[in-house]
Amino acid sequence: MDAHAQGGCSLEMQAEGTGQTVGGGPGTWTCPQASPPTLPEEEHGERLVELHASFRELVTFFCTNSTIHGTIRLVCSSQNRLKTASWGLLLAGALGVLYWQFALLFEQYWRYPVIMTVSVHSERKLFPSVTLCDMNPHRPHLARHHLRVLDDFARESIYSLYRFNFSDSMDALGAEVPGPEPAFHLDRRIRLQRLRPLDGQNRVGFKLCNSTGGDCVERAYSSGVVAAREWYRFHYINILALLPAAHEDSHGSHFVFSCRYDDRDCHAQHFQTSHHPTYGSCYTFNGVWAAQRPGVTHRISLVLRAEQLDHLPLLSTKAGIKVMIHPQDHTPFLEHQGFSIRPGTETTIDIREDEVHRLGSPYGQCMDSTGSVDVQLLYNTSYTRQACLVSCFQHLMVETCSCGYFFYPLPAGAEYCSYMRHPAWGHCFHHLYQKLKTHQLPCTTRCPRPCRESSYKLSAGTSRWPSSTSADWVLAVLGEPSRRNPWPSSASIKSWPLPLPSSPSRARTEGPTSRSGAQPLSPEPCPSISLAKVNIFYQELNYRTVDETPVYSVPQLLSAMGSLWSLWFGSSVLSVVEVLELLLDAIALTLLLCCRWLCGSRGQPRAATRVHPPSQRPASGPVAADTTSNAPGPGCLHLPRCCRDFSRSLG
């Protein structure tokens, strides 16, 4: 058979001692080595992807050509092991400090701190809303009889403490209007009394007990005036809670004598009216109408009348006008904000507006115009945190005490608290309100601050108005007769509870006024003029904005990281790319070395092996079983070409 038919192998015979090959004798089968395939011309040059043969070569190349400072010293000083170790420790230490500072930087970034920046703007702003109350809590016609009974009970309680009788010349209660009155029984167990001394100080107040009467809380005060007012107010709202929803009496038509805005008259339709249980009739000037009027001064001037007709002297001991300036479409909470104006004065109020812009998540929690809160708001106005807190408390009040507090709006289907229907509501309210003040209720977390909020900084100045020389003709023109009575009003002085005495005998000798006619609180007479003038205008035509700005935004974070990287290694972003390239090369080299190891473990030795003569060869073929073929091992048959080329270059 032809040699090529036997797989390309030939039998060479060698004579003994001659070194010549002859046929017909014993010899050796030899197979010609397959010549490697001829590479194209471009493959003899630089390949598209070339890797280093070892990790040592890879690191040496990186240290020699990198732009990172200090790495080349590892190569240049390779003959000096001390220098190599020193520079290695320096580079490792610098890298450790760098990443330690990176950790501090990211820790501060993930706290999301903010700073406040103040800027001044000169755009035109809406004139704010102005709420004015006459501080005259009048007696509802449907509850005059019950209030008369409450006044008698108050007279008895104060006499038992101070041996003081109300004057019979109190403000007239007015004629009782015939008609159905709600069934009401005054709870005389809740009486004004002297309580246990605390820290050597006498206290006066009243007790609120639960439905069984076993657990009672004390509403104690060191001032007898405050104690009498709070006690009277508690019984007062129990009476008002039984009145129908539309029980409010008509507002007085002469509270606002005159109104001028930017030298133009404003009329009754420019005010929104409301009623407050303790501050009386309230009027809110509609600043939206004012914003539609041309002008640059934004000034409003009002003449108001502060009367105390049909007054409740124990509910309010002040005479004057309550004023609150607030943004448009916001609910005025007169119990927490606002100030009072004394009759017989002209008050000038300067306004300076500040806007606060807060950042939302993740820098903080705030409520924007498109968001929602986990509280059903009871006010049909713009969102404010105070309105949210009040709504949240009222919902919890209805859930816990089965009724709502009279000073706040009611949820749908609820009713106001009165001890006629809910005998222990005062005890429940006290405990719930204490939890609200100590932040034990979820209302604080449910009601975030608004992301955009306007506030007004006020400065006021007062002067006597009208003056003593012009009082007669000014009051005559305004239709207000001049009267001269002690200040404050006689009703408040005659009904004012005395400071808490240490004993009943002291009350008879040390009171500011008494039944026998002691000196009043303000001994010098002054004109009792019920009119007051108020001027409100912008102090400046610009306004300030206070914006929350993140301490570290993403560009600032990258800038800080680059500064630290340059400080410790004197390099740039491209140096970071070099490090990434080193990591990729190391990963690729690791994978290819693993491939070569797998090829070597599955293959056969490459050495040529003597083959058996044809008579001793197996019938299956010309090559013995232990003959090694030049073909790659079975483990490398499916490797890519780059793997085979790389293995060949390393072998």
ZAMARGU-4260 file (C-alpha; in steps of 0.2 Angstrom, whole numbers, plus 5000, padded with zeros to 4 digits):
<rodrens>
0) 5000/5000/5000 | 5006/5017/4996 | 5013/5027/5011 | 5000/5041/5008 | 4987/5027/5009
5) 4993/5023/5026 | 4991/5040/5033 | 5006/5048/5025 | 5019/5037/5035 | 5034/5028/5028
10) 5045/5014/5034 | 5064/5018/5034 | 5076/5004/5035 | 5094/5007/5041 | 5108/4994/5039
15) 5119/4991/5054 | 5135/5000/5054 | 5132/5009/5038 | 5120/5022/5043 | 5111/5019/5027
20) 5093/5016/5026 | 5088/5001/5016 | 5071/4992/5013 | 5065/4975/5018 | 5073/4975/5035
25) 5067/4980/5052 | 5065/4999/5053 | 5055/5013/5061 | 5039/5020/5055 | 5040/5039/5054
30) 5027/5052/5051 | 5031/5069/5043 | 5027/5083/5055 | 5013/5094/5049 | 5019/5111/5045
35) 5010/5125/5054 | 4998/5135/5043 | 5006/5150/5034 | 4999/5166/5043 | 4993/5180/5032
40) 5005/5194/5031 | 4996/5205/5043 | 4995/5192/5056 | 5014/5192/5058 | 5013/5210/5064
45) 5003/5217/5079 | 4987/5208/5083 | 4970/5217/5087 | 4971/5210/5105 | 4987/5206/5113
50) 4990/5201/5131 | 5005/5200/5142 | 5013/5182/5145 | 5013/5184/5164 | 5006/5195/5178
55) 5024/5201/5182 | 5025/5208/5164 | 5008/5215/5165 | 5012/5225/5182 | 5029/5230/5175
60) 5021/5238/5159 | 5008/5247/5170 | 5020/5254/5182 | 5032/5260/5168 | 5018/5268/5157
65) 5005/5274/5170 | 5002/5292/5173 | 4999/5289/5192 | 5013/5297/5202 | 5025/5285/5211
70) 5021/5269/5202 | 5036/5270/5191 | 5047/5270/5206 | 5043/5252/5209 | 5051/5248/5192
75) 5066/5260/5193 | 5071/5254/5210 | 5068/5235/5207 | 5087/5232/5210 | 5085/5239/5227
80) 5073/5229/5237 | 5072/5242/5252 | 5067/5256/5240 | 5054/5245/5231 | 5047/5240/5248
85) 5046/5258/5254 | 5038/5264/5238 | 5026/5250/5239 | 5021/5254/5257 | 5019/5273/5252
90) 5008/5268/5238 | 4998/5256/5248 | 4996/5269/5262 | 4991/5283/5250 | 4978/5271/5243
95) 4971/5267/5260 | 4970/5285/5266 | 4962/5290/5249 | 4948/5277/5251 | 4946/5281/5270
100) 4942/5299/5264 | 4931/5293/5251 | 4921/5284/5264 | 4919/5300/5274 | 4914/5309/5259
105) 4901/5297/5254 | 4895/5296/5272 | 4892/5314/5272 | 4884/5314/5255 | 4871/5300/5260
110) 4866/5311/5275 | 4859/5323/5262 | 4864/5339/5271 | 4857/5356/5265 | 4862/5374/5267
115) 4851/5390/5266 | 4854/5403/5253 | 4846/5420/5253 | 4842/5430/5238 | 4832/5446/5235
120) 4819/5448/5221 | 4809/5463/5215 | 4794/5454/5206 | 4777/5461/5211 | 4769/5451/5224
125) 4751/5449/5230 | 4745/5459/5244 | 4742/5447/5259 | 4726/5443/5267 | 4722/5453/5283
130) 4710/5446/5296 | 4702/5457/5309 | 4692/5452/5324 | 4682/5463/5336 | 4687/5452/5351
135) 4668/5453/5357 | 4662/5435/5360 | 4644/5438/5360 | 4630/5428/5368 | 4620/5417/5355
140) 4602/5421/5356 | 4598/5402/5357 | 4609/5400/5373 | 4606/5416/5383 | 4596/5406/5397
145) 4610/5393/5398 | 4623/5407/5399 | 4614/5416/5412 | 4614/5400/5423 | 4633/5398/5419
150) 4636/5416/5425 | 4627/5413/5441 | 4637/5397/5444 | 4653/5408/5440 | 4648/5421/5453
155) 4645/5408/5466 | 4662/5399/5463 | 4672/5416/5463 | 4663/5421/5479 | 4668/5405/5487
160) 4686/5408/5483 | 4688/5426/5484 | 4673/5433/5494 | 4670/5444/5479 | 4653/5448/5471
165) 4650/5453/5454 | 4643/5471/5452 | 4625/5472/5447 | 4630/5484/5433 | 4638/5470/5422
170) 4635/5472/5404 | 4617/5469/5400 | 4613/5451/5395 | 4600/5457/5383 | 4582/5452/5382
175) 4580/5433/5380 | 4573/5429/5363 | 4558/5417/5364 | 4561/5401/5355 | 4567/5383/5358
180) 4583/5381/5367 | 4593/5365/5367 | 4591/5354/5382 | 4606/5357/5393 | 4610/5354/5411
185) 4625/5362/5419 | 4637/5350/5427 | 4641/5357/5444 | 4653/5344/5448 | 4666/5353/5437
190) 4668/5368/5448 | 4682/5381/5451 | 4691/5376/5467 | 4707/5378/5476 | 4719/5363/5472
195) 4734/5356/5481 | 4749/5367/5482 | 4764/5363/5471 | 4781/5368/5476 | 4774/5380/5490
200) 4763/5389/5477 | 4744/5390/5478 | 4735/5384/5463 | 4717/5385/5457 | 4708/5376/5444
205) 4695/5362/5441 | 4695/5343/5439 | 4690/5332/5424 | 4686/5314/5428 | 4682/5299/5417
210) 4665/5291/5415 | 4667/5281/5432 | 4674/5296/5441 | 4689/5286/5447 | 4702/5294/5437
215) 4703/5313/5437 | 4715/5326/5430 | 4718/5343/5437 | 4718/5358/5426 | 4728/5369/5438
220) 4734/5387/5436 | 4744/5399/5447 | 4734/5414/5441 | 4716/5415/5446 | 4712/5425/5431
225) 4718/5412/5419 | 4710/5398/5429 | 4693/5407/5429 | 4694/5410/5410 | 4698/5392/5406
230) 4685/5385/5417 | 4672/5397/5410 | 4677/5393/5392 | 4675/5374/5396 | 4657/5376/5401
235) 4654/5389/5387 | 4659/5377/5373 | 4648/5363/5380 | 4634/5374/5378 | 4639/5380/5360
240) 4641/5362/5355 | 4622/5359/5357 | 4617/5373/5346 | 4613/5370/5327 | 4626/5372/5314
245) 4618/5389/5308 | 4616/5397/5325 | 4629/5411/5322 | 4621/5428/5324 | 4623/5442/5311
250) 4639/5452/5311 | 4639/5469/5317 | 4638/5481/5302 | 4648/5495/5310 | 4664/5486/5314
255) 4673/5493/5298 | 4670/5511/5297 | 4681/5515/5282 | 4693/5505/5271 | 4705/5512/5258
260) 4717/5502/5247 | 4729/5512/5236 | 4718/5527/5238 | 4703/5518/5232 | 4688/5513/5243
265) 4685/5495/5247 | 4668/5489/5252 | 4659/5475/5261 | 4660/5463/5246 | 4679/5464/5248
270) 4678/5455/5265 | 4675/5437/5270 | 4666/5436/5286 | 4667/5422/5299 | 4664/5419/5318
275) 4676/5414/5331 | 4670/5407/5348 | 4682/5418/5358 | 4687/5432/5346 | 4670/5436/5340
280) 4666/5442/5323 | 4680/5442/5310 | 4683/5450/5293 | 4696/5444/5281 | 4701/5457/5268
285) 4702/5449/5250 | 4719/5452/5244 | 4715/5444/5227 | 4704/5460/5223 | 4718/5471/5229
290) 4730/5462/5217 | 4719/5467/5202 | 4720/5485/5206 | 4735/5495/5198 | 4747/5503/5210
295) 4764/5501/5217 | 4762/5506/5235 | 4751/5492/5241 | 4744/5501/5256 | 4728/5498/5266
300) 4720/5509/5279 | 4706/5505/5290 | 4696/5513/5303 | 4688/5500/5315 | 4676/5500/5330
305) 4680/5489/5345 | 4664/5487/5355 | 4660/5476/5370 | 4641/5475/5368 | 4633/5460/5375
310) 4651/5455/5382 | 4656/5439/5391 | 4668/5446/5404 | 4674/5430/5410 | 4678/5423/5393
315) 4688/5438/5387 | 4697/5451/5398 | 4703/5461/5384 | 4696/5475/5374 | 4703/5479/5356
320) 4705/5472/5339 | 4714/5455/5334 | 4724/5457/5318 | 4732/5443/5309 | 4742/5444/5292
325) 4743/5428/5282 | 4745/5422/5264 | 4731/5421/5252 | 4719/5406/5254 | 4727/5401/5271
330) 4716/5398/5286 | 4720/5410/5300 | 4723/5402/5317 | 4721/5416/5329 | 4725/5406/5344
335) 4743/5404/5339 | 4747/5420/5329 | 4742/5438/5327 | 4742/5453/5338 | 4730/5465/5347
340) 4727/5483/5343 | 4721/5495/5357 | 4707/5506/5354 | 4711/5525/5353 | 4727/5522/5344
345) 4733/5522/5326 | 4744/5507/5322 | 4756/5507/5307 | 4761/5489/5302 | 4776/5487/5290
350) 4777/5470/5281 | 4792/5461/5274 | 4789/5445/5265 | 4800/5430/5265 | 4798/5414/5254
355) 4805/5398/5260 | 4809/5384/5247 | 4813/5367/5254 | 4820/5352/5245 | 4810/5336/5245
360) 4816/5318/5246 | 4830/5313/5249 | 4835/5329/5257 | 4820/5331/5268 | 4801/5328/5270
365) 4790/5342/5263 | 4773/5343/5255 | 4773/5350/5237 | 4758/5356/5227 | 4756/5340/5218
370) 4758/5328/5233 | 4746/5321/5246 | 4747/5318/5265 | 4740/5304/5275 | 4727/5315/5283
375) 4710/5321/5277 | 4711/5340/5278 | 4696/5348/5286 | 4699/5365/5279 | 4695/5370/5261
380) 4710/5380/5259 | 4728/5378/5254 | 4739/5366/5263 | 4748/5372/5279 | 4756/5362/5292
385) 4745/5370/5306 | 4729/5365/5296 | 4735/5347/5294 | 4740/5345/5313 | 4722/5352/5318
390) 4714/5340/5305 | 4724/5325/5311 | 4720/5329/5330 | 4702/5331/5326 | 4701/5314/5317
395) 4710/5306/5332 | 4698/5315/5344 | 4683/5308/5335 | 4691/5290/5335 | 4696/5291/5353
400) 4683/5301/5362 | 4668/5298/5350 | 4666/5317/5347 | 4675/5332/5340 | 4682/5347/5348
405) 4671/5363/5346 | 4685/5374/5340 | 4689/5364/5325 | 4679/5358/5309 | 4670/5341/5310
410) 4673/5326/5299 | 4658/5319/5290 | 4646/5310/5302 | 4654/5317/5318 | 4646/5328/5332
415) 4654/5340/5344 | 4658/5336/5361 | 4647/5341/5376 | 4646/5333/5393 | 4627/5331/5390
420) 4631/5318/5377 | 4648/5313/5381 | 4651/5315/5400 | 4670/5310/5400 | 4675/5320/5384
425) 4685/5333/5394 | 4696/5319/5402 | 4699/5311/5385 | 4703/5327/5377 | 4716/5332/5390
430) 4725/5316/5389 | 4725/5316/5370 | 4731/5335/5369 | 4745/5331/5381 | 4751/5317/5369
435) 4750/5330/5355 | 4761/5342/5364 | 4774/5329/5368 | 4774/5323/5350 | 4767/5305/5355
440) 4754/5306/5342 | 4758/5302/5323 | 4752/5319/5318 | 4769/5326/5317 | 4776/5314/5305
445) 4760/5314/5295 | 4760/5332/5292 | 4776/5338/5284 | 4781/5356/5281 | 4776/5363/5264
450) 4789/5364/5251 | 4785/5382/5247 | 4780/5393/5261 | 4778/5412/5263 | 4780/5421/5280
455) 4778/5439/5285 | 4789/5449/5296 | 4780/5463/5304 | 4786/5479/5313 | 4773/5490/5321
460) 4772/5507/5328 | 4758/5516/5338 | 4752/5533/5342 | 4737/5541/5350 | 4723/5543/5338
465) 4714/5555/5338 | 4724/5567/5348 | 4716/5576/5363 | 4715/5592/5352 | 4706/5584/5337
470) 4696/5571/5346 | 4680/5580/5347 | 4678/5585/5329 | 4685/5568/5322 | 4673/5558/5333
475) 4659/5570/5328 | 4663/5567/5309 | 4664/5548/5312 | 4648/5548/5322 | 4657/5542/5338
480) 4653/5551/5354 | 4667/5554/5366 | 4666/5546/5382 | 4678/5546/5397 | 4679/5530/5407
485) 4693/5520/5415 | 4704/5509/5404 | 4701/5494/5402 | 4683/5493/5400 | 4672/5494/5416
490) 4665/5477/5413 | 4682/5468/5413 | 4687/5477/5429 | 4672/5474/5438 | 4672/5455/5434
495) 4691/5452/5434 | 4695/5438/5447 | 4708/5443/5459 | 4726/5435/5460 | 4725/5420/5469
500) 4726/5424/5488 | 4734/5413/5501 | 4719/5414/5512 | 4701/5421/5511 | 4705/5436/5523
505) 4719/5441/5512 | 4707/5442/5497 | 4697/5455/5507 | 4712/5467/5510 | 4723/5465/5495
510) 4712/5465/5479 | 4714/5478/5465 | 4695/5481/5466 | 4682/5476/5477 | 4663/5478/5481
515) 4667/5493/5492 | 4675/5502/5478 | 4694/5500/5479 | 4706/5508/5466 | 4705/5501/5448
520) 4719/5494/5439 | 4722/5510/5429 | 4719/5524/5441 | 4721/5538/5429 | 4706/5541/5418
525) 4709/5541/5399 | 4698/5543/5384 | 4688/5527/5381 | 4687/5528/5363 | 4681/5513/5354
530) 4689/5517/5337 | 4706/5512/5331 | 4715/5516/5315 | 4726/5503/5306 | 4738/5506/5292
535) 4746/5491/5283 | 4759/5492/5269 | 4774/5484/5262 | 4790/5490/5270 | 4800/5486/5254
540) 4794/5483/5236 | 4806/5467/5235 | 4805/5451/5245 | 4818/5438/5250 | 4818/5420/5246
545) 4827/5407/5257 | 4831/5392/5247 | 4838/5375/5253 | 4853/5369/5242 | 4861/5352/5244
550) 4879/5353/5251 | 4884/5339/5239 | 4876/5338/5223 | 4882/5325/5210 | 4894/5337/5201
555) 4901/5343/5218 | 4903/5325/5224 | 4913/5321/5208 | 4923/5336/5210 | 4927/5332/5228
560) 4932/5315/5224 | 4944/5321/5210 | 4952/5333/5222 | 4956/5319/5234 | 4962/5308/5220
565) 4974/5322/5213 | 4980/5326/5231 | 4986/5308/5234 | 4991/5302/5217 | 4992/5318/5206
570) 4982/5310/5192 | 4966/5313/5183 | 4951/5304/5176 | 4961/5296/5163 | 4972/5288/5176
575) 4957/5280/5183 | 4953/5273/5166 | 4971/5266/5166 | 4967/5257/5182 | 4952/5250/5175
580) 4961/5244/5160 | 4974/5235/5171 | 4960/5226/5180 | 4952/5221/5164 | 4969/5214/5157
585) 4972/5205/5174 | 4955/5197/5172 | 4957/5192/5154 | 4975/5185/5158 | 4968/5175/5172
590) 4954/5167/5161 | 4966/5163/5147 | 4979/5155/5159 | 4965/5144/5166 | 4960/5139/5148
595) 4978/5134/5145 | 4979/5124/5161 | 4963/5115/5156 | 4970/5111/5139 | 4986/5104/5146
600) 4977/5093/5159 | 4966/5085/5146 | 4979/5083/5132 | 4993/5070/5129 | 5012/5072/5129
605) 5019/5079/5113 | 5035/5068/5112 | 5037/5056/5096 | 5034/5037/5100 | 5041/5022/5092
610) 5027/5013/5083 | 5026/4995/5081 | 5030/4986/5065 | 5015/4982/5053 | 5014/4965/5060
615) 5011/4971/5077 | 5000/4985/5074 | 4982/4984/5077 | 4970/4981/5063 | 4961/4997/5066
620) 4975/5008/5058 | 4993/5011/5056 | 4996/5021/5072 | 4997/5012/5088 | 4986/5016/5103
625) 5000/5024/5112 | 5006/5035/5098 | 5004/5053/5100 | 4995/5063/5087 | 5000/5081/5083
630) 4982/5086/5083 | 4976/5096/5098 | 4969/5087/5113 | 4951/5085/5115 | 4950/5099/5128
635) 4956/5112/5115 | 4946/5107/5101 | 4932/5119/5104 | 4943/5134/5110 | 4943/5150/5100
640) 4957/5154/5089 | 4963/5168/5100 | 4965/5155/5114 | 4975/5143/5103 | 4986/5158/5097
645) 4989/5163/5114 | 4993/5146/5120 | 5005/5143/5105 | 5014/5160/5109 | 5016/5155/5127
650) 5022/5137/5122
</rodrens>
